[in-house]
């Protein structure tokens, strides 16, 4: 099973974006083996360490901000395994909304 971090963005004006970070799998039920995801946001965020336990939408984290940075994440599997992942947040003016590759 291969899992990947992706993000969606929407430019809302004044150099700010609403964005969502989530997991995707190459298998239909691939995320069912995951218990939680710990996202490590930039230290300028209030509460930069965020844990998502809800598998709905791929353990989706919704927030907003003004710039890109590398997000570290720890994926915790139900069998006790832990995997570290990285994702470069993708925010763009044009198109004004989209999904990272």
Contact map, one row per residue, 1 for C-alpha under 8 A:
11100000000000000000000011100100000000000000000000000000000000000000000000000000000000000000000000000
11110000000000000000000011100000000000000000000000000000000000000000000000000000000000000000000000000
11111000000000000000001111000100000000000000000000000000000000000000000000000000000000000000000000000
01111100000000000000001110000000000000000000000000000000000000000000000000000000000000000000000000000
00111110000000000000111100000000000000000000000000000000000000000000000000000000000011100000000000000
00011111000000000000111100000000000000000000000000000000000000000000000000000000000000100000000000111
00001111100000000011110000000000000000000000000000000000000000000000000000000000000000001100000000110
00000111110000000011100000000000000000000000000000000000000000000000000000000000000000000100000011110
00000011111000001111000000000000000000000000000000000000000000000000000000000000000000000111000111100
00000001111100001110000000000000000000000000000000000000000000000000000000000000000000000010000111000
00000000111110111100000000000000000000000000000000000000000000000000000000000000000000000011100110000
00000000011111111100000000000000000000000000000000000000000000000000000000000000000000000000000000000
00000000001111111000000000000000000000000000000000000000000000000000000000000000000000000000000000000
00000000000111110000000000000000000000000000000000000000000000000000000000000000000000000000000000000
00000000001111111000000000000000000000000000000000000000000000000100000000000000000000000000000000000
00000000001111111100000000000000000000000000000000000000000000011110000000000000000000000000000000000
00000000111110111110000000000000000000000000000000000000000000011100000000000000000000000010000000000
00000000111100011111000000000000000000000000000000000000000001111000000000000000000000000000000000000
00000011110000001111100000000000000000000000000000000000000001111000000000000000000000000000000000000
00000011100000000111110000000000000000000000000000000000000111100000000000000000000000000000000000000
00001111000000000011111000000000000000000000000000000000000111000000000000000000000000000000000000000
00001110000000000001111100000000000000000000000000000000111110000000000000000000000000000000000000000
00111100000000000000111110000010000000000000000000000000011100000000000000000000000000000000000000000
00111100000000000000011111000010000000000000000000000000010000000000000000000000000000000000000000000
11110000000000000000001111111110000000000000000000000000000000000000000000000000000000000000000000000
11100000000000000000000111110100000000000000000000000000000000000000000000000000000000000000000000000
11000000000000000000000011111100000000000000000000000000000000000000000000000000000000000000000000000
00000000000000000000000011111100000000000000000000000000000000000000000000000000000000000000000000000
00000000000000000000000010111111000000000000000000000000000000000000000000000000000000000000000000000
10100000000000000000000011111111100000000000000000000000000000000000000000000000000000000000000000000
00000000000000000000001110001111110000000000000000000010010000000000000000000000000000000000000000000
00000000000000000000000000001111111000000000000000000010000000000000000000000000000000000000000000000
00000000000000000000000000000111111000000000000000000000000000000000000000001110000000000000000000000
00000000000000000000000000000011111110000000000000000010000000000000000000111100000000000000000000000
00000000000000000000000000000001111110000000000000001010000000000000000000111100000000000000000000000
00000000000000000000000000000000011111000000000000111110001000000000000000111000000000000000000000000
00000000000000000000000000000000011111100000000000111000001000000000000011110000000000000000000000000
00000000000000000000000000000000000111110000000011110000000000000000000011100000000000000000000000000
00000000000000000000000000000000000011111000000111110000000000000000001111000000000000000000000000000
00000000000000000000000000000000000001111100000111000000000000000000001110000000000000000000000000000
00000000000000000000000000000000000000111110100111000000000000000000011100000000000000000000000000000
00000000000000000000000000000000000000011111100100000000000000000000111000000000000000000000000000000
00000000000000000000000000000000000000001111110100000000000000000000000000000000000000000000000000000
00000000000000000000000000000000000000000111110100000000000000000000000000000000000000000000000000000
00000000000000000000000000000000000000001111111100000000000000000000000000000000000000000000000000000
00000000000000000000000000000000000000000011111100000000000000000000000000000000000000000000000000000
00000000000000000000000000000000000000000000111111000000000000000000000000000000000000000000000000000
00000000000000000000000000000000000000111111111111000000000000000000000000000000000000000000000000000
00000000000000000000000000000000000001111000001111100000000000000000000000000000000000000000000000000
00000000000000000000000000000000000001111000001111110000000000000000000000000000000000000000000000000
00000000000000000000000000000000000111100000000011111000000000000000000000000000000000000000000000000
00000000000000000000000000000000000111100000000001111110001110000000000000000000000000000000000000000
00000000000000000000000000000000001110000000000000111110001000000000000000000000000000000000000000000
00000000000000000000000000000000000100000000000000011111001100000000000000000000000000000000000000000
00000000000000000000000000000011011100000000000000011111111100000000000000000000000000000000000000000
00000000000000000000000000000000000000000000000000000111111100000000000000000000000000000000000000000
00000000000000000000010000000000000000000000000000000011111100000000000000000000000000000000000000000
00000000000000000000011100000010000000000000000000000011111100000000000000000000000000000000000000000
00000000000000000000011000000000000110000000000000011111111110000000000000000000000000000000000000000
00000000000000000001111000000000000000000000000000010111111111000000000000000000000000000000000000000
00000000000000000001110000000000000000000000000000010000001111100000000000000000000000000000000000000
00000000000000000111100000000000000000000000000000000000000111110000000000000000000000000000000000000
00000000000000000111000000000000000000000000000000000000000011111000000000000000000000000000000000000
00000000000000011110000000000000000000000000000000000000000001111100000000000000000000000000000000000
00000000000000011110000000000000000000000000000000000000000000111110000000000000000000000000000000000
00000000000000111000000000000000000000000000000000000000000000011111000000000000000000000000000000000
00000000000000010000000000000000000000000000000000000000000000001111100000000000000000000010000000000
00000000000000000000000000000000000000000000000000000000000000000111110000000000000000011110000000000
00000000000000000000000000000000000000000100000000000000000000000011111000000000000000011000000000000
00000000000000000000000000000000000000001100000000000000000000000001111100000000000001111000000000000
00000000000000000000000000000000000000111100000000000000000000000000111110000000000001111000000000000
00000000000000000000000000000000000000111000000000000000000000000000011111000000000111100000000000000
00000000000000000000000000000000000011110000000000000000000000000000001111100000000111000000000000000
00000000000000000000000000000000000011100000000000000000000000000000000111110000011110000000000000000
00000000000000000000000000000000011111000000000000000000000000000000000011111000011110000000000000000
00000000000000000000000000000000011110000000000000000000000000000000000001111101111000000000000000000
00000000000000000000000000000000111100000000000000000000000000000000000000111111110000000000000000000
00000000000000000000000000000000111000000000000000000000000000000000000000011111100000000000000000000
00000000000000000000000000000000100000000000000000000000000000000000000000001111100000000000000000000
00000000000000000000000000000000000000000000000000000000000000000000000000011111110000000000000000000
00000000000000000000000000000000000000000000000000000000000000000000000000011111111000000000000000000
00000000000000000000000000000000000000000000000000000000000000000000000001111001111100000000000000000
00000000000000000000000000000000000000000000000000000000000000000000000001110000111110000000000000000
00000000000000000000000000000000000000000000000000000000000000000000000111100000011111000000000000000
00001000000000000000000000000000000000000000000000000000000000000000000111100000001111100000000000000
00001000000000000000000000000000000000000000000000000000000000000000011110000000000111110000000000000
00001100000000000000000000000000000000000000000000000000000000000000011100000000000011111000000000000
00000000000000000000000000000000000000000000000000000000000000000001111000000000000001111100000000000
00000010000000000000000000000000000000000000000000000000000000000001111000000000000000111110000000010
00000011100000000000000000000000000000000000000000000000000000000001000000000000000000011111000000110
00000000111000001000000000000000000000000000000000000000000000000011000000000000000000001111100000000
00000000101000000000000000000000000000000000000000000000000000000000000000000000000000000111111110000
00000000001000000000000000000000000000000000000000000000000000000000000000000000000000000011111110000
00000000000000000000000000000000000000000000000000000000000000000000000000000000000000000001111110000
00000000000000000000000000000000000000000000000000000000000000000000000000000000000000000001111111000
00000000111000000000000000000000000000000000000000000000000000000000000000000000000000000001111111000
00000001111000000000000000000000000000000000000000000000000000000000000000000000000000000001111111100
00000001110000000000000000000000000000000000000000000000000000000000000000000000000000000000001111110
00000111100000000000000000000000000000000000000000000000000000000000000000000000000000000100000011111
00000111000000000000000000000000000000000000000000000000000000000000000000000000000000001100000001111
00000100000000000000000000000000000000000000000000000000000000000000000000000000000000000000000000111
